[in-house]
Amino acid sequence: MQLAVDAGATVIGLASEGHHHWLAGHGVVPVVYGDGVTERIRNASDGRVDAFIDTFGGIYVEMAVGLGVAPDRIDTIIDRTAAQKYGAKTDGSAAAANTDVLSELAELVAQGRLEIPIDMTYPLTQVREAYRDLEQRHALGKIVLVPLR
C-alpha cells in the first residue's frame, strides 16, 4: 500500500477502526471491513476500483470481480481456488523477489519513503507464540523472530 501511494495511486485499505489512524497517516483511505464492505468501498472509490490485492482470503476475490475489477488486476496471496475460478493472479510478492527490487526497497526505506513496521518481536524459542499471534491476523506490521545468540 505504501508503494502504491508513493506511485500516486489512491489506495483504499480495509482494516479495523483501531488501524485507521495509521492507514490515514500513510495516505490510505481507511474502510472498515465486515457487513456492507462492498458498498463502503464503492463509496470510498466513487464507484471505480482499478485493482485489488487480497491478503486475507474468503470473499475478497469474488467481491473484487463484483466491483468491476478485471481479473488480471486482482492478486491474492491466499485464495488460490477463487483465483482459479475467476482468473485472478496469485503472484503475491514472488514476481518481485529479486535483488534489484530488494535494493530499490532498501533505498526507499533509507529515503524515509517506505516504513517497515514491526508489531512484535519474539525470541526464536517462542516461535509457537509468534505463530499464534500471526494467526490472529491483527498485527499492524511484521512479527519478527529474533535468533538466539
C-alpha positions as CSV (number, residue, x, y, z in Angstrom):
1,M,0.0,0.0,0.0
2,Q,2.9,2.4,0.7
3,L,4.4,1.7,-2.7
4,A,1.1,2.4,-4.4
5,V,0.6,5.6,-2.5
6,D,4.2,6.6,-3.4
7,A,3.4,5.9,-7.0
8,G,0.5,8.3,-6.9
9,A,-2.4,5.8,-6.6
10,T,-5.4,6.4,-4.4
11,V,-5.4,3.4,-2.1
12,I,-8.3,2.1,0.0
13,G,-7.3,-0.1,2.9
14,L,-9.6,-2.5,4.7
15,A,-8.9,-2.6,8.4
16,S,-10.4,-2.5,11.9
17,E,-11.1,1.0,13.2
18,G,-8.1,0.7,15.5
19,H,-5.8,0.8,12.5
20,H,-7.5,3.6,10.6
21,H,-5.3,6.3,12.1
22,W,-2.1,4.5,10.9
23,L,-3.5,4.0,7.4
24,A,-4.7,7.6,7.1
25,G,-1.3,8.8,8.3
26,H,0.3,6.8,5.3
27,G,-2.0,8.3,2.7
28,V,-4.5,5.5,2.6
29,V,-8.3,5.9,2.7
30,P,-9.3,3.6,5.5
31,V,-12.5,1.5,5.3
32,V,-13.8,-0.9,8.0
33,Y,-14.3,-4.5,6.9
34,G,-17.4,-6.5,7.7
35,D,-21.1,-6.3,6.6
36,G,-21.6,-3.7,3.9
37,V,-17.9,-3.5,3.0
38,T,-18.6,-3.7,-0.8
39,E,-20.8,-0.6,-0.6
40,R,-18.2,1.2,1.6
41,I,-15.5,0.5,-1.0
42,R,-17.8,1.8,-3.8
43,N,-18.4,5.0,-1.8
44,A,-14.7,5.5,-1.0
45,S,-13.7,4.9,-4.6
46,D,-16.5,6.9,-6.2
47,G,-17.5,3.6,-7.8
48,R,-14.2,2.9,-9.6
49,V,-11.8,0.3,-8.4
50,D,-9.0,-0.5,-10.8
51,A,-7.0,-3.1,-8.9
52,F,-7.4,-5.3,-5.8
53,I,-4.9,-7.0,-3.6
54,D,-6.3,-9.7,-1.3
55,T,-4.1,-10.7,1.6
56,F,-6.9,-12.2,3.7
57,G,-8.9,-14.7,1.6
58,G,-12.6,-15.6,1.9
59,I,-14.9,-13.3,-0.1
60,Y,-12.4,-10.8,-1.4
61,V,-11.6,-12.1,-4.9
62,E,-15.3,-12.5,-5.7
63,M,-16.0,-9.1,-4.2
64,A,-13.3,-7.5,-6.4
65,V,-14.9,-9.1,-9.5
66,G,-18.3,-7.8,-8.4
67,L,-16.7,-4.3,-8.0
68,G,-15.8,-4.5,-11.7
69,V,-12.1,-5.1,-11.3
70,A,-10.6,-7.0,-14.3
71,P,-9.3,-10.5,-13.1
72,D,-5.8,-9.7,-14.3
73,R,-5.8,-6.7,-11.9
74,I,-6.7,-8.9,-8.9
75,D,-3.9,-10.6,-6.9
76,T,-4.5,-12.9,-4.0
77,I,-1.8,-14.4,-1.8
78,I,-4.2,-16.8,-0.1
79,D,-7.3,-17.8,-2.1
80,R,-6.0,-19.9,-5.0
81,T,-9.4,-21.5,-5.5
82,A,-11.1,-18.2,-6.2
83,A,-8.1,-17.1,-8.3
84,Q,-8.5,-20.1,-10.5
85,K,-12.3,-19.7,-10.7
86,Y,-12.2,-16.0,-11.7
87,G,-8.8,-15.9,-13.5
88,A,-7.1,-13.7,-10.8
89,K,-3.4,-13.7,-10.2
90,T,-1.6,-15.4,-7.3
91,D,1.7,-13.7,-7.7
92,G,1.9,-12.1,-4.3
93,S,5.4,-10.8,-3.9
94,A,7.1,-13.7,-5.8
95,A,7.1,-11.7,-9.0
96,A,9.4,-9.1,-7.4
97,A,11.6,-11.4,-5.3
98,N,15.0,-10.4,-6.7
99,T,18.0,-8.3,-5.7
100,D,17.1,-5.4,-7.9
101,V,13.7,-5.0,-6.2
102,L,15.2,-5.5,-2.7
103,S,17.8,-2.8,-3.5
104,E,15.1,-0.4,-4.6
105,L,13.0,-1.1,-1.5
106,A,16.1,-0.6,0.8
107,E,16.7,2.8,-0.9
108,L,13.1,3.8,-0.3
109,V,13.4,2.9,3.4
110,A,16.7,4.9,3.6
111,Q,14.9,7.9,2.0
112,G,12.1,7.6,4.5
113,R,9.5,6.9,1.8
114,L,8.8,3.3,3.0
115,E,8.2,2.2,6.5
116,I,8.5,-1.5,7.6
117,P,6.5,-1.5,10.8
118,I,7.4,-4.2,13.4
119,D,4.4,-5.1,15.5
120,M,6.0,-7.7,17.8
121,T,9.3,-9.5,18.3
122,Y,9.8,-12.9,19.8
123,P,12.9,-14.9,20.7
124,L,13.3,-17.9,18.5
125,T,12.3,-20.1,21.5
126,Q,8.8,-18.6,21.4
127,V,8.0,-19.5,17.7
128,R,4.7,-21.1,18.7
129,E,3.5,-17.9,20.5
130,A,4.6,-15.8,17.5
131,Y,2.7,-18.0,15.1
132,R,-0.4,-17.8,17.3
133,D,-0.3,-14.0,17.1
134,L,0.2,-14.2,13.4
135,E,-2.9,-16.5,13.0
136,Q,-5.0,-13.7,14.6
137,R,-4.3,-11.5,11.6
138,H,-4.5,-8.3,13.6
139,A,-0.8,-7.3,13.6
140,L,0.0,-3.8,12.5
141,G,3.3,-4.7,10.9
142,K,5.6,-7.7,10.9
143,I,6.1,-10.3,13.6
144,V,9.8,-10.9,13.9
145,L,11.7,-13.9,15.3
146,V,15.0,-12.9,16.9
147,P,17.7,-15.7,16.6
148,L,19.4,-16.8,19.8
149,R,22.9,-15.6,20.3
